Amino acid sequence: MPKLKVGVIGTGGIADIHMRSYSANPEVEMYAICDLVEERASEKAKQYGISKIYTDYLEMLSDPELEAVSICTPNHLHALISIAAINNGKHVLVEKPLCKTVEEAVEVENAVRASDRVLQVGFVRRYGSNTKIANRFVEAGEIGNVYYAKASCLRRIGNPGGWFSDQKRSGGGPLIDLGVHVIDLCWYLMGRPKVKSISGNSYHKLGNRSNIENLAYYRSADYDPDKNDVEDLANALIRFENGASLLVDVSFSLHAKQDEISAKIYGEKGGVELEPELLLVSERHNTILNVTPQVDNRGFDGIKAFANEINHFVDSCFGRTQTLSPVEDGVEMMKMLCGIYESARIGKEIQFGET
Ligand SMILES: NC(=O)c1ccc[n+]([C@@H]2O[C@H](COP(=O)([O-])OP(=O)(O)OC[C@H]3O[C@@H](n4cnc5c(N)ncnc54)[C@H](O)[C@@H]3O)[C@@H](O)[C@H]2O)c1
């Protein structure tokens, strides 16, 4: 069977795990690589034995032999490159978030609909082993109707700087960067209900806390403490058309004792904690049971989840399955993220039309 010829656009932090996962898939040929910074692309090309190196993604996309791409660039380029790739007949795996605005998201959706290409959004937590386990319980009806969820990802000092803290390139701070993961995880397991209304808040109180000493934290390559115009913290209550609701809070900077992550869903028959560790809650014979699944890793296993995500994308490109994270979900997620920012901006709840 011929191998799928894949290219990667943007070869910074996250691209390596894409390339590692593609390289481990026997049906893939790592074919092309592109980064504005040529040395960065060349180094990765050497590491993964890739012969075609580009600094211009349009030039790379014009190669008719290239079949699929991973887009691992900063967020402001996601829509532009996705549309160019689809229009050049390539399948696309675009990193989260799908883009920066709902308008861009709809443009990407239209391009995908007008084509026969696959576009998978990199909602990697959907592909985690524990999400798959939880989903089996949800789909079997053992959690019952899920009517409430809580998602949280709080960093006390975790603004990576660089493009992440430049609103024009990122589209926002912790909400669009971290919130997208935990909101999606809950929303996916809630059955992806349509959003009805959002009440959100965002705060710019502590900045990037670059004054903090004696504590290491992740900083992007072009970190500059003087540049930061994204929120420190955002929170929101999202109501869905089916009556369910989701409460979320996320931060890059916060006077919190420690970093924390949690994602929990609550149904009429049981509950599931996905983050920080998988746990099932139910009730039998008038007794509450907190059930600890006996699995290799009850936390989020990123390496495995990315491998699953990439393998699923490859299967979708070969037409053997449909993507688990389609463009429509990327659009609905942009409605939620942008809705939170808009509600915070105007200081009021915002409503979405019935669909
Ligand atoms: N799924 C996850 O868990 C996860 C984790 C981290 C990042 N991400 C996402 O991945 C994307 C990239 O994040 P990162 O941390 O790797 O960023 P990064 O800054 O480390 O890397 C981005 C790379 O894109 C390159 N680039 C910029 N403009 C380009 C262009 N026009 N053409 C080609 N290359 C270009 C940069 O030179 C850089 O090497 C973001 O959208 C981010 O949200 C996802």
PDBQT file of the ligand as one rigid body, heavy atoms in Angstrom, charges set to zero:
ROOT
HETATM    1  N1  LIG A 401      -2.271  20.243  21.491  1.00  0.00    +0.000 N 
HETATM    2  C1  LIG A 401      -1.481  20.727  22.422  1.00  0.00    +0.000 C 
HETATM    3  O1  LIG A 401      -1.425  20.244  23.556  1.00  0.00    +0.000 OA
HETATM    4  C2  LIG A 401      -0.614  21.903  22.073  1.00  0.00    +0.000 A 
HETATM    5  C3  LIG A 401       0.509  22.206  22.866  1.00  0.00    +0.000 A 
HETATM    6  C4  LIG A 401       1.293  23.299  22.504  1.00  0.00    +0.000 A 
HETATM    7  C5  LIG A 401       0.945  24.093  21.404  1.00  0.00    +0.000 A 
HETATM    8  N2  LIG A 401      -0.166  23.781  20.681  1.00  0.00    +0.000 N 
HETATM    9  C6  LIG A 401      -0.566  24.613  19.528  1.00  0.00    +0.000 C 
HETATM   10  O2  LIG A 401       0.394  24.434  18.498  1.00  0.00    +0.000 OA
HETATM   11  C7  LIG A 401       0.607  25.647  17.804  1.00  0.00    +0.000 C 
HETATM   12  C8  LIG A 401       2.078  25.973  17.844  1.00  0.00    +0.000 C 
HETATM   13  O3  LIG A 401       2.495  26.130  19.185  1.00  0.00    +0.000 OA
HETATM   14  P1  LIG A 401       4.038  25.955  19.615  1.00  0.00    +0.000 P 
HETATM   15  O4  LIG A 401       4.053  25.908  21.095  1.00  0.00    +0.000 OA
HETATM   16  O5  LIG A 401       4.649  24.852  18.846  1.00  0.00    +0.000 OA
HETATM   17  O6  LIG A 401       4.619  27.356  19.125  1.00  0.00    +0.000 OA
HETATM   18  P2  LIG A 401       6.139  27.716  18.779  1.00  0.00    +0.000 P 
HETATM   19  O7  LIG A 401       6.220  29.183  18.847  1.00  0.00    +0.000 OA
HETATM   20  O8  LIG A 401       7.056  26.886  19.588  1.00  0.00    +0.000 OA
HETATM   21  O9  LIG A 401       6.295  27.224  17.238  1.00  0.00    +0.000 OA
HETATM   22  C9  LIG A 401       5.636  27.847  16.177  1.00  0.00    +0.000 C 
HETATM   23  C10 LIG A 401       6.530  27.706  14.957  1.00  0.00    +0.000 C 
HETATM   24  O10 LIG A 401       5.822  28.221  13.821  1.00  0.00    +0.000 OA
HETATM   25  C11 LIG A 401       6.759  28.883  13.012  1.00  0.00    +0.000 C 
HETATM   26  N3  LIG A 401       6.085  29.810  12.097  1.00  0.00    +0.000 N 
HETATM   27  C12 LIG A 401       5.569  31.030  12.375  1.00  0.00    +0.000 A 
HETATM   28  N4  LIG A 401       5.040  31.566  11.267  1.00  0.00    +0.000 NA
HETATM   29  C13 LIG A 401       5.217  30.670  10.264  1.00  0.00    +0.000 A 
HETATM   30  C14 LIG A 401       4.899  30.639   8.877  1.00  0.00    +0.000 A 
HETATM   31  N5  LIG A 401       4.282  31.668   8.271  1.00  0.00    +0.000 N 
HETATM   32  N6  LIG A 401       5.262  29.567   8.143  1.00  0.00    +0.000 NA
HETATM   33  C15 LIG A 401       5.917  28.540   8.718  1.00  0.00    +0.000 A 
HETATM   34  N7  LIG A 401       6.234  28.492  10.039  1.00  0.00    +0.000 NA
HETATM   35  C16 LIG A 401       5.890  29.551  10.795  1.00  0.00    +0.000 A 
HETATM   36  C17 LIG A 401       7.684  29.561  14.002  1.00  0.00    +0.000 C 
HETATM   37  O11 LIG A 401       8.921  29.935  13.395  1.00  0.00    +0.000 OA
HETATM   38  C18 LIG A 401       7.832  28.476  15.055  1.00  0.00    +0.000 C 
HETATM   39  O12 LIG A 401       8.935  27.623  14.788  1.00  0.00    +0.000 OA
HETATM   40  C19 LIG A 401      -0.277  26.688  18.494  1.00  0.00    +0.000 C 
HETATM   41  O13 LIG A 401      -1.468  26.856  17.778  1.00  0.00    +0.000 OA
HETATM   42  C20 LIG A 401      -0.567  26.098  19.854  1.00  0.00    +0.000 C 
HETATM   43  O14 LIG A 401      -1.828  26.496  20.370  1.00  0.00    +0.000 OA
HETATM   44  C21 LIG A 401      -0.934  22.701  20.975  1.00  0.00    +0.000 A 
ENDROOT
TORSDOF 0
